Amino acid sequence: MDKITIDNAPYLAGVIGHPISHSKSPKLHNYWLTKYKINGFYVPFSVTTEKLKSSIEGLIDLGFKGVNVTIPHKTNVLTYADSVTDRASLIGAANTLYFSKSGKIHADNTDGYGFIQNIMDEIPDFDFYDKRAIIYGAGGSSRAIASALISNGIKEVGISNRTRSKAQIISENLGAKVSVVDWRNAPEMVGEVDIIINATSMGMVGQPDFSQPISRAKKTTLVVDIVYNPLVTDLLKEAKKLNLKTVGGIGMLINQAVPGFEHWFQKTPVIDDHIRKFIIE
């Protein structure tokens, strides 16, 4: 057996959450590791809230380059970070941690990046500047998407959520460009926006269908659904019937993983049709 030295030691990264079995990250990262013949491993870890700090410290001691972070730790990990990117700070959550050689923890949130890049992959000439958007849902994804839209020149973002208070919190945190749209009034606003975004679980396999009508949408409206299972949701099918531009959620899932992979494994992965299909098989 070859002796492992500093020079040939494998790159190590992973994902922490609780539960962790739902995560697509191991499948995605290990696909790229195999494709590019990289000497590395990407490992899922089920970590409870009580063990979060000690688990991160343990991974650093083992030589891990970093980890992705999923439910329920995205907010709590900020407590242990030595530095936090502006976007992660604004969103109030991190999904990616980078560990320095000295053991420092750098926290980032790539969800918004993944959302924007997904649209640019599908519609390269799309321009966010001076447009209006409505986002259904007020969870972490909604916050990340709204923040990214603002950074890309959006004029106004409306957040619509059944629990209005959750939408109100996002509006207060992100500033004047973000407003609250009453759930019951949202169908009327659809005709006034340029981008319609479903950031809820509605339409996902095993979940209720997306219930908000989009029939009033302008012919130039872009409809984005961050749900990726199924690949083409009922919302996207309805949008296609109305001849609207559509973007599904699988690209966001893949794109948000790219910055971490680049940093940990020193390789920029290419996103192609094969990985899009493979990831949900």
C-alpha positions in Angstrom: 0.0 0.0 0.0 1.3 3.5 -0.9 2.1 5.6 2.1 0.0 8.8 2.4 2.1 11.9 2.6 1.3 15.6 2.8 1.7 15.8 -0.9 -0.7 13.0 -1.9 -3.2 13.2 0.9 -6.8 13.2 -0.4 -8.8 16.4 -0.4 -11.6 16.1 2.2 -15.0 17.9 2.3 -18.5 17.0 3.2 -22.0 18.2 4.3 -23.4 18.5 7.8 -27.1 18.5 8.7 -29.7 16.6 10.7 -31.2 14.6 9.1 -28.8 14.2 6.2 -30.1 11.4 4.1 -32.1 13.8 1.9 -29.0 15.8 0.7 -28.1 15.6 -2.9 -24.7 17.1 -2.2 -22.7 13.8 -1.8 -24.0 12.5 -5.1 -23.2 15.7 -6.9 -19.7 16.3 -5.5 -18.7 12.6 -5.8 -19.8 12.6 -9.4 -17.5 15.5 -10.1 -14.6 13.9 -8.1 -14.9 10.8 -10.2 -15.3 12.7 -13.5 -12.2 14.7 -13.0 -10.2 11.9 -11.3 -9.6 14.0 -8.2 -8.0 12.4 -5.2 -10.7 13.4 -2.8 -13.7 12.4 -0.7 -17.0 14.2 0.0 -18.8 12.7 3.0 -22.2 13.3 4.6 -22.4 13.7 8.4 -25.5 13.6 10.5 -24.8 16.3 13.2 -27.2 17.3 15.9 -27.4 20.9 17.1 -25.8 19.9 20.4 -22.8 18.5 18.6 -22.4 21.2 15.9 -19.4 23.1 17.4 -17.5 20.0 18.4 -18.2 18.3 15.0 -16.9 21.3 13.1 -13.8 21.4 15.3 -13.3 17.7 14.7 -13.5 18.0 10.9 -10.9 20.8 11.0 -8.6 18.5 13.1 -9.1 15.7 10.5 -7.9 18.0 7.7 -11.2 18.8 6.0 -11.1 21.7 3.6 -14.7 22.6 4.5 -18.3 21.5 4.4 -21.7 22.4 3.0 -24.3 23.1 5.6 -28.0 22.1 5.5 -31.0 22.1 7.8 -31.1 22.9 10.7 -27.6 24.5 11.0 -27.5 27.2 8.4 -28.1 30.0 10.9 -26.3 28.5 13.9 -23.0 28.0 12.0 -22.5 31.8 11.8 -21.9 31.8 15.5 -18.7 29.7 15.0 -17.4 31.5 11.9 -14.3 33.7 12.2 -15.3 35.6 9.0 -18.6 35.9 7.1 -19.2 37.1 3.6 -21.5 40.1 3.1 -24.1 38.0 1.4 -24.2 35.4 4.2 -24.4 38.1 6.8 -27.3 39.8 4.9 -29.2 36.6 4.5 -28.4 35.5 8.0 -27.4 32.0 7.1 -24.5 30.1 5.5 -24.6 27.0 3.4 -20.8 26.7 2.8 -17.9 26.7 5.2 -14.2 27.0 4.2 -11.5 25.9 6.7 -8.1 27.6 6.5 -4.9 25.8 7.2 -4.7 27.7 10.5 -8.2 26.4 11.5 -10.1 29.5 10.8 -13.8 29.2 9.6 -15.0 31.3 6.7 -18.8 31.2 6.1 -20.5 31.9 2.8 -24.0 31.5 1.3 -24.1 30.4 -2.4 -27.8 29.9 -2.8 -28.4 33.3 -4.4 -25.4 32.8 -6.6 -26.9 29.4 -7.7 -30.2 31.1 -8.4 -28.8 33.8 -10.6 -26.3 31.6 -12.4 -29.1 29.1 -13.2 -31.0 31.8 -15.0 -28.0 33.0 -16.9 -27.2 29.4 -18.0 -30.7 29.0 -19.4 -31.2 32.6 -20.7 -27.7 34.1 -21.2 -29.0 37.5 -22.3 -31.4 38.0 -19.4 -31.0 41.4 -17.7 -32.3 41.8 -14.1 -31.8 45.6 -14.1 -34.9 47.7 -13.4 -37.2 44.7 -13.3 -39.8 43.7 -10.8 -40.2 40.3 -9.2 -42.5 38.4 -6.9 -41.2 35.6 -4.7 -43.6 33.1 -3.2 -42.3 31.8 0.2 -40.4 33.4 3.0 -37.8 30.9 4.0 -34.0 30.9 3.7 -34.1 30.4 -0.1 -36.5 33.4 -0.5 -34.1 35.6 1.5 -31.1 34.5 -0.5 -32.9 35.0 -3.8 -34.2 38.4 -2.9 -30.7 39.5 -1.8 -29.2 38.2 -5.0 -31.8 40.0 -7.1 -31.0 43.2 -5.4 -27.3 42.8 -6.0 -28.1 42.3 -9.7 -30.0 45.5 -10.1 -33.6 44.5 -9.6 -36.0 47.4 -9.1 -38.4 45.8 -6.7 -39.1 42.5 -5.0 -42.4 41.5 -3.5 -42.4 38.7 -1.0 -45.7 36.7 -0.6 -46.2 34.2 2.1 -49.2 32.6 3.9 -47.6 33.7 7.2 -47.3 37.4 6.5 -45.0 38.1 9.5 -42.2 36.0 7.9 -42.3 38.0 4.7 -42.3 41.2 6.8 -39.0 40.1 8.5 -37.3 39.7 5.1 -38.6 43.0 4.0 -37.3 44.8 7.1 -33.9 43.1 6.8 -33.3 43.6 3.1 -34.4 47.2 2.8 -36.6 49.5 0.7 -36.6 47.4 -2.5 -38.3 44.5 -0.8 -42.0 44.8 0.1 -44.7 42.4 1.4 -47.4 41.2 -0.9 -50.5 39.8 0.8 -51.0 36.1 -0.2 -54.6 36.8 -1.2 -53.6 39.8 -3.4 -50.6 38.1 -5.1 -52.5 36.9 -8.2 -53.4 40.5 -9.0 -49.7 41.6 -8.8 -48.6 38.9 -11.2 -49.5 41.1 -14.1 -47.2 43.8 -12.9 -44.0 41.9 -12.5 -41.3 40.6 -14.8 -40.2 37.5 -12.8 -42.4 35.1 -10.9 -40.5 32.8 -8.5 -41.7 29.8 -6.5 -39.4 29.4 -3.5 -41.9 27.2 -1.5 -42.1 23.4 -1.4 -45.4 23.6 -3.4 -45.2 21.4 -6.4 -42.5 19.1 -5.0 -43.2 15.4 -5.1 -45.3 14.6 -2.1 -46.3 18.2 -1.5 -49.5 20.1 -2.5 -49.5 21.7 -6.0 -48.5 25.4 -6.5 -51.9 27.1 -5.8 -51.4 30.7 -7.0 -52.7 31.5 -10.5 -50.3 33.1 -13.1 -52.9 33.6 -15.9 -52.5 37.4 -15.6 -48.7 37.3 -16.3 -47.3 39.5 -19.1 -46.1 37.7 -22.2 -42.5 38.7 -21.4 -42.6 37.3 -17.8 -40.0 34.8 -16.7 -41.3 32.0 -14.4 -38.7 30.3 -12.1 -39.5 27.3 -9.9 -36.7 26.3 -7.5 -38.3 22.9 -7.0 -36.3 20.3 -8.9 -38.3 17.1 -8.2 -40.1 16.8 -10.6 -37.8 18.5 -13.1 -40.8 20.1 -14.8 -43.4 21.2 -12.1 -47.0 21.9 -12.7 -46.2 25.6 -12.4 -43.7 25.4 -15.2 -46.1 23.4 -17.3 -48.8 26.1 -16.8 -46.2 28.8 -17.7 -45.3 26.9 -20.9 -48.9 26.7 -21.9 -49.0 30.5 -21.6 -45.8 30.7 -23.8 -43.8 32.2 -20.9 -40.1 31.8 -20.4 -39.3 29.2 -17.8 -36.4 28.0 -15.6 -36.5 25.0 -13.4 -34.8 24.4 -10.1 -32.2 21.7 -10.8 -29.7 24.2 -12.1 -29.8 26.2 -8.9 -29.1 23.1 -6.9 -26.0 22.4 -9.0 -24.7 25.9 -9.4 -24.8 26.6 -5.7 -22.4 23.7 -5.2 -19.8 25.1 -7.7 -18.0 27.7 -5.4 -17.4 25.1 -2.7 -16.1 22.5 -5.1 -13.8 25.0 -6.7 -12.4 26.0 -3.3 -12.1 22.5 -1.8 -10.9 20.5 -4.8 -9.2 23.2 -6.9 -11.3 22.4 -10.0 -14.1 24.3 -11.7 -16.8 21.7 -12.6 -18.7 21.9 -15.9 -22.5 21.7 -15.6 -24.0 19.7 -18.5 -27.2 17.8 -19.3 -25.9 14.5 -17.9 -25.3 15.9 -14.4 -28.8 17.5 -14.4 -30.4 14.1 -15.1 -28.0 12.1 -12.9 -28.6 14.2 -9.8 -32.3 13.3 -9.5 -32.1 9.6 -10.5 
